Amino acid sequence: MPRFYDTHAHLDFPNFKNDLDSIIQRASANGIERIITIGVDQESSGSALQLAEKYPSVYAAVGWHPCYVMDAPEDVRDDLRKLAQHPKVVALGETGIDQHHLPSEKEGMTEQDDAVYLEKQKSIFQQHLEVASELKLNCVIHQRDAFDITINLLQAFSKDVRGVFHCFVGTPDQQKIIQQMGSMVSFTGIVTFKNAIEVREALQATPMDQWMLETDCPYLAPVPYRGKRCEPAYVLNMAQYLAEFLDVSIEEIAEATCANAERFFQFDRQI
Ligand SMILES: [Zn+2]
């Protein structure tokens, strides 16, 4: 049976509270050998570590999601270093820049607040990159409506740190820029959505050794589960869909995406 990794899941989210054992079992029944659960703040990063301790197939990334940075202290570097001491931490993140929703969309907030928000996102992202370079880890990157800013910040560290632009929905040109920096992209269930023609074009233009599979569960369930709660087992549905779309065997997708993940994530850290 082909084997897969779900390189981006949020297993600590309340959506999975009641049936996580069966979710892990269903994933394994579908050949999903490894799941990386991604922290979005201090607490969720701690929970990611607990899940990684409980389930042999689960690994963790620790970090602060850009949408939650206003809750983060000014300096998160020591906390990141401590969390990353755990041998099942395979990357830092998710971190990055998200300018899709701005504070000024809310009553009583101004452009001044938007500027503060952006500065905090930049500072926290940069701190992740610093610690990643120190610990020789890569970063899981969340980027929305801020491609150039994200690239510029990553560029300064691109000698030591690679990023995976998770839930990639960009253009073939953007994929090339990412690849030139030694970084990668990963695709979610969006690739199976009927209207996601441009995302599939980007995937088609991405060399087989440059992309990974992820669910971003509980979000973005692929067809035929679109709109329902997503779970790691559905990586298999994505792979089946993509094998047909790319006209390659499912084994080829399994081998390439797992090999890419093994080069990117530190699954065998000696601490
Ligand atoms: Zn995520």
Boltz pocket constraint, residues with backbone or C-beta under 6 A from the ligand:
constraints:
  - pocket:
      binder: B
      contacts: [[A, 8], [A, 10], [A, 38], [A, 94], [A, 216]]
      max_distance: 6.0
